[in-house]
Amino acid sequence: MDIVFGSWSVLTTDFLFVLYIALCSVVFSSVLHLANGQWRFQVRDIACSLWVLFALAGFLLAILLSNGEATFQWLAHAHEEGNHLPGWHNYTFLVLREVAGFAIVATLFSLFVKYQRLSETDSSYKAQRRFRNVALLIPFFYISYATMVAWDFEMTMLPSWHSASYAFYHFQSNFHCFLAFFTILLFFLCQSGKLNKPFELHIFNFMAQFMLAMTILYTYLYFTQFLIMWYGRLPGDMGRYFNMMYEGYAGLWWSFLVLKFIIPFTTLAITPNRHNPVIIVMVAFSIVIGTWIERYTWIAGSLQGEYHIPMTSLFDVAVTAVIFAAGWAAVRWNMRRKGLVSA
């Protein structure tokens, strides 16, 4: 059971990684638009080119939902005598809400991408207002949909365990990851010399400031839920933490804290480092790797007493390699289709 669920958790983690890169590409563009960030015009088309990954996320979601007992470790015991789960764990309801949420977000976010492109060629009040109205909806739908995803794929993986701030912690952490991933993408696109419309290098400074701010917020949200349970002396809730912090996943747990908090904060808090693209990208890699480990730890760690270290089996490596290769091919195709990069 530990190897099956642990290895399958790698697939779930890859799904969440791909899903949030796609989602946050649109959220990032909408936030810059609503904040009237003038530098958005240099990067927003590149960001939205990542929306193509949502199709890949949909394919992975279908696989995960069709293999429910492998994806959700509680489902195998849902019908055992004396095992009464909350209504949220009704699997039919879970599948329906996940599919419905995915379809709604796909429609709205696709409209944003479409209207953003149209706003570049149609300067009329109607076109600009329509684009802004859709942009206003994006953060609200992101929060609602990501809350459901956080509960289904992480928080309620351990039935009866809950945290009032878990959803916020989850989707903010993934937005933190997107900023880092996008910074890496910008760096390599810049180095390749294939961008048809190169951006100014001070964009890296803006991204570094954004990552620093999200690092601080991420750390606050992490410790908020931990301290409430610790100070409140809630042994039932602290059990999940202790299982991951001090047992088989202890190395992973403390690693993602170092990668997502210690390294980014201590590096980006130093002003000159926020003007050095190489250092900024190194920090970005730290955040991306840390987020992947974080997601895996929360998912696989829900099965207490059973541990599987990721990337220690052929399944783990092969599945991740195929997904990332497919994702890169899709993004490259979309960028060429939109004329962002040369062949």
matplotlib code that plots the C-alpha trace (Angstrom):
import matplotlib.pyplot as plt

x = [0.0, 2.8, 4.5, 1.3, -0.1, 3.3, 4.2, 0.7, 1.1, 3.9, 1.3, -1.1, 1.7, 2.6, -1.1, -1.2, 2.0, 0.8, -2.7, -1.4, 1.1, -1.8, -4.2, -1.7, -0.5, -4.0, -4.2, -0.8, -1.9, -5.2, -3.6, -1.1, -4.0, -6.1, -3.1, -2.3, 1.2, 2.7, 5.3, 2.5, 2.6, 6.1, 5.2, 1.5, 1.4, 4.2, 2.5, -0.8, 0.9, 1.2, -2.6, -2.2, -1.1, -4.7, -5.5, -2.7, -4.0, -7.5, -6.1, -4.2, -7.4, -9.3, -6.7, -6.7, -10.4, -10.8, -8.4, -10.0, -8.7, -5.1, -5.5, -7.5, -6.2, -9.4, -11.6, -10.5, -11.9, -14.9, -17.4, -15.9, -18.3, -18.2, -16.2, -18.4, -16.9, -18.1, -20.4, -17.5, -16.0, -18.8, -16.9, -19.7, -20.0, -16.2, -16.0, -18.9, -17.6, -14.1, -15.4, -17.8, -15.2, -12.7, -15.2, -16.3, -12.7, -11.7, -14.5, -13.8, -10.0, -10.1, -12.3, -9.7, -6.9, -9.2, -10.2, -6.6, -5.5, -8.5, -7.8, -4.4, -6.0, -9.4, -9.0, -12.8, -14.4, -16.6, -13.6, -11.5, -14.4, -15.3, -11.7, -11.6, -14.9, -13.5, -10.2, -12.2, -13.7, -10.4, -9.1, -12.5, -12.9, -9.3, -9.8, -13.0, -11.7, -8.3, -10.0, -11.9, -8.8, -6.9, -9.5, -10.0, -6.4, -4.6, -6.5, -9.2, -6.8, -6.8, -10.5, -11.5, -8.3, -8.9, -7.4, -9.4, -6.5, -5.3, -6.8, -5.2, -1.9, -2.3, -3.2, -0.8, 2.0, 1.3, 1.1, 4.5, 5.7, 4.3, 6.2, 9.4, 8.6, 7.8, 11.0, 12.9, 11.0, 11.7, 15.4, 15.9, 13.8, 15.9, 19.1, 17.9, 17.5, 14.4, 11.9, 10.3, 9.6, 12.4, 11.5, 13.6, 15.9, 14.5, 11.6, 13.7, 13.9, 10.1, 9.8, 12.3, 10.4, 7.2, 8.8, 10.1, 6.7, 5.1, 7.8, 6.9, 3.2, 3.7, 5.7, 3.0, 0.3, 2.4, 3.0, -0.5, -2.2, 0.6, 0.6, -3.1, -3.0, 0.2, -0.9, -4.4, -3.0, -5.0, -3.3, -5.7, -4.7, -1.1, -0.7, -0.6, 2.2, 4.2, 3.9, 5.5, 7.9, 9.5, 8.8, 9.5, 9.0, 11.0, 13.8, 11.3, 9.4, 12.4, 13.8, 10.8, 10.8, 14.5, 13.8, 10.7, 11.5, 15.1, 16.9, 14.4, 14.1, 17.8, 18.8, 16.2, 16.2, 19.6, 18.9, 21.8, 20.7, 17.3, 19.1, 21.1, 19.2, 21.4, 20.9, 17.2, 16.8, 18.8, 16.3, 13.4, 14.7, 14.7, 11.1, 9.9, 11.6, 10.5, 6.9, 6.9, 8.3, 5.7, 2.8, 4.1, 4.7, 1.1, -0.4, 1.7, 2.0, -1.7, -1.1, 0.4, 3.1, 3.7, 6.5, 7.7, 10.5, 9.7, 11.8, 13.1, 11.1, 11.0, 7.3, 8.0, 10.8, 9.1, 5.7, 7.2, 9.5, 6.7, 4.4, 7.1, 8.1, 4.5, 4.1, 7.2, 6.2, 2.7, 4.1, 6.7, 4.0, 1.7, 4.4, 5.3, 1.6, 1.1, 4.3, 6.1, 9.2, 10.9, 11.2]
y = [0.0, 2.5, 2.1, 2.2, 5.3, 6.9, 6.5, 7.5, 10.6, 11.6, 11.7, 13.7, 16.2, 16.6, 17.2, 20.0, 21.5, 21.6, 22.8, 25.8, 26.9, 27.1, 28.8, 31.3, 32.3, 33.9, 35.1, 36.8, 38.6, 39.7, 41.0, 43.1, 44.4, 45.3, 46.9, 48.8, 47.6, 49.1, 46.4, 43.9, 44.6, 43.1, 39.8, 39.1, 37.3, 35.1, 34.3, 33.5, 31.2, 28.8, 28.5, 25.7, 23.5, 23.5, 20.9, 18.7, 19.2, 18.1, 14.9, 14.2, 14.9, 12.4, 9.7, 10.6, 10.5, 7.3, 5.6, 6.9, 4.4, 4.9, 8.7, 9.1, 6.7, 7.1, 5.8, 2.1, 2.1, 4.3, 1.4, -0.6, -1.3, 1.3, 3.8, 6.9, 9.6, 13.2, 14.1, 15.9, 12.5, 11.2, 10.2, 10.8, 14.3, 14.8, 13.8, 16.0, 19.1, 18.6, 18.2, 21.1, 23.4, 22.5, 23.3, 26.6, 27.8, 26.6, 28.7, 31.9, 31.8, 31.1, 34.1, 36.2, 35.0, 35.7, 39.2, 40.1, 39.4, 41.3, 44.3, 44.7, 45.3, 46.9, 50.1, 50.7, 51.4, 48.3, 45.9, 47.4, 47.3, 43.8, 42.7, 44.5, 42.9, 39.4, 40.3, 41.3, 37.8, 35.9, 36.2, 35.3, 32.2, 31.2, 31.4, 29.4, 26.7, 26.4, 26.1, 23.1, 21.6, 22.2, 20.4, 17.5, 16.7, 17.6, 18.7, 16.0, 13.3, 12.5, 12.4, 14.5, 16.6, 20.3, 23.7, 27.0, 28.6, 25.5, 26.6, 30.1, 28.5, 26.0, 28.4, 31.1, 28.6, 27.6, 31.2, 31.6, 28.7, 30.2, 33.4, 31.4, 29.2, 32.2, 33.9, 30.8, 30.7, 34.4, 33.9, 31.1, 32.8, 35.9, 33.8, 31.9, 35.1, 33.7, 36.2, 38.2, 41.1, 41.1, 42.5, 44.9, 43.3, 45.3, 42.8, 40.4, 43.0, 43.2, 39.5, 39.3, 41.8, 39.9, 36.6, 38.2, 39.5, 36.1, 34.4, 36.4, 35.9, 32.1, 31.8, 33.7, 31.4, 28.3, 29.2, 30.6, 27.2, 25.4, 27.8, 27.7, 23.9, 24.0, 26.7, 25.3, 21.9, 20.0, 16.6, 15.2, 17.9, 18.0, 14.3, 14.9, 17.5, 15.2, 12.3, 14.4, 16.6, 13.8, 10.5, 9.2, 12.5, 14.6, 15.2, 16.3, 18.5, 20.5, 20.6, 22.5, 25.0, 25.7, 25.9, 28.0, 30.2, 30.3, 30.5, 32.9, 35.3, 35.5, 35.9, 38.3, 40.5, 41.7, 44.5, 43.9, 40.3, 41.5, 43.1, 40.0, 37.8, 34.7, 34.9, 35.5, 32.5, 30.3, 31.4, 30.7, 27.1, 26.7, 27.8, 25.5, 22.4, 23.3, 23.6, 20.3, 18.6, 20.4, 19.2, 15.6, 15.7, 16.8, 14.3, 11.2, 12.1, 11.7, 7.9, 7.7, 5.2, 4.4, 6.3, 6.4, 8.9, 10.4, 9.7, 6.4, 4.2, 4.0, 4.9, 8.2, 9.3, 8.1, 9.7, 13.0, 13.1, 12.3, 15.0, 17.7, 16.8, 17.0, 20.3, 21.8, 20.7, 22.2, 25.6, 25.8, 25.0, 27.7, 30.3, 29.7, 29.7, 33.1, 34.5, 35.0, 33.1, 32.3, 28.8]
z = [0.0, 0.9, -2.5, -4.5, -2.7, -2.4, -6.0, -7.1, -5.0, -7.3, -10.1, -7.9, -7.1, -10.8, -11.5, -8.9, -10.2, -13.8, -12.8, -10.8, -13.3, -15.8, -13.3, -11.9, -15.4, -15.8, -12.2, -12.5, -15.7, -14.2, -11.0, -13.0, -15.1, -12.1, -10.4, -13.6, -13.6, -16.7, -17.0, -17.6, -21.3, -21.6, -20.0, -20.0, -23.3, -22.3, -19.0, -20.7, -23.1, -20.1, -20.0, -22.6, -19.6, -18.3, -21.0, -19.7, -16.2, -17.3, -18.8, -15.5, -13.5, -15.5, -14.7, -11.0, -10.7, -12.7, -10.2, -7.1, -4.5, -5.7, -5.6, -2.3, 0.3, 2.4, -0.4, 0.0, 3.6, 3.0, 3.0, 5.9, 8.7, 11.4, 9.2, 8.9, 6.8, 6.5, 3.6, 1.8, 1.3, -0.8, -3.9, -6.5, -5.1, -5.2, -8.9, -9.8, -8.1, -9.5, -13.0, -12.7, -11.1, -13.8, -16.6, -15.1, -14.6, -18.1, -19.6, -17.6, -17.8, -21.5, -22.0, -20.1, -22.4, -25.5, -24.3, -23.4, -26.9, -28.3, -26.1, -27.8, -31.2, -30.2, -28.1, -27.9, -24.5, -24.9, -25.6, -22.8, -20.3, -21.2, -20.6, -17.2, -16.1, -16.8, -15.1, -11.9, -11.7, -12.1, -8.5, -7.0, -9.1, -8.5, -4.7, -4.9, -7.2, -5.5, -2.1, -3.4, -4.9, -1.6, 0.4, -2.0, -2.8, 0.4, 3.5, 3.6, 2.5, 6.2, 7.2, 10.1, 9.9, 9.0, 9.2, 8.7, 6.9, 4.9, 1.6, 1.7, 2.6, -0.3, -3.2, -2.0, -1.9, -5.4, -6.6, -5.0, -7.1, -10.3, -9.8, -9.4, -12.4, -14.6, -13.6, -14.7, -18.0, -18.6, -17.9, -20.4, -23.0, -22.6, -22.9, -25.9, -27.9, -29.6, -28.2, -30.9, -28.5, -25.8, -22.4, -20.3, -17.8, -14.8, -15.0, -13.0, -10.2, -10.2, -10.1, -7.3, -5.2, -5.9, -4.9, -1.7, -0.7, -1.4, 0.6, 3.6, 3.2, 2.6, 5.8, 7.8, 6.5, 7.2, 10.8, 11.4, 11.1, 12.9, 15.9, 16.3, 16.7, 18.8, 21.2, 21.4, 22.4, 19.8, 19.8, 17.1, 14.7, 15.6, 14.9, 11.1, 11.6, 13.9, 11.5, 8.7, 10.8, 12.9, 11.2, 7.7, 5.9, 8.3, 5.7, 3.1, 5.5, 6.7, 3.2, 1.7, 4.6, 3.8, 0.1, 0.3, 3.2, 4.4, 1.1, -0.7, 2.3, 3.3, -0.3, -1.7, 1.4, 0.3, -2.1, -4.6, -5.0, -6.4, -9.3, -10.3, -12.7, -12.0, -8.3, -8.7, -10.9, -8.4, -5.7, -8.1, -8.6, -4.8, -4.6, -7.4, -6.0, -2.5, -3.6, -5.4, -2.2, -0.1, -2.2, -2.1, 1.6, 2.4, 0.1, 0.8, 4.4, 4.9, 5.1, 8.6, 9.3, 5.6, 3.8, 0.2, -0.8, -4.2, -7.2, -5.8, -8.2, -12.0, -11.9, -10.2, -12.5, -15.7, -15.0, -14.0, -17.0, -19.4, -17.9, -17.9, -21.5, -22.6, -20.8, -22.3, -25.8, -25.4, -24.1, -26.9, -29.5, -28.0, -27.9, -31.6, -32.5, -30.9, -32.5, -29.2, -30.1, -33.4, -34.6]

ax = plt.figure().add_subplot(projection="3d")
ax.plot(x, y, z, "-o")
ax.set_aspect("equal")
plt.show()
